[in-house]
Amino acid sequence: MPIIEVNMLEGRSPDDKERLIQALTDAAITSIGAPRESVRIILREMPVGHFAVGGQSFAAKAAAKAAGQD
């Protein structure tokens, strides 16, 4: 039973997440021959203020860009 975990920033639509789930499920079936009913997908969404690169959160980066300070 494959378990696929995805960490991503919040903000995607329910339709986008459904497409991702389908694509990941199909990839597991195609690549390792997993039965569809055995594939498990876990989506973990995090607020943009909880993810950072280079010492700056994505929330701070977005705020700076909106203020014209990129």
Steps between C-alpha positions, in 0.01 A plus 500: 500500500682815386450809712588824323537813714498846343589818688388817326410858568132568555290676241431246228144431395319176587501415127879545483545269797272237347703510177820459700354203690395334173839561338691362799274196517544436128879538536509238778292261293715549189842504664473226762186313403313594817131412503296824487316419823829461688639845417484751785562872453556744786491871415640732764440868445695759692445872537741714297636640826614152603737443206817694434791505259817695557387629836174653378152351518291486187250731674771762559626456144149549359447810718829650382411430137156662545670807648737515201806398700598187308 
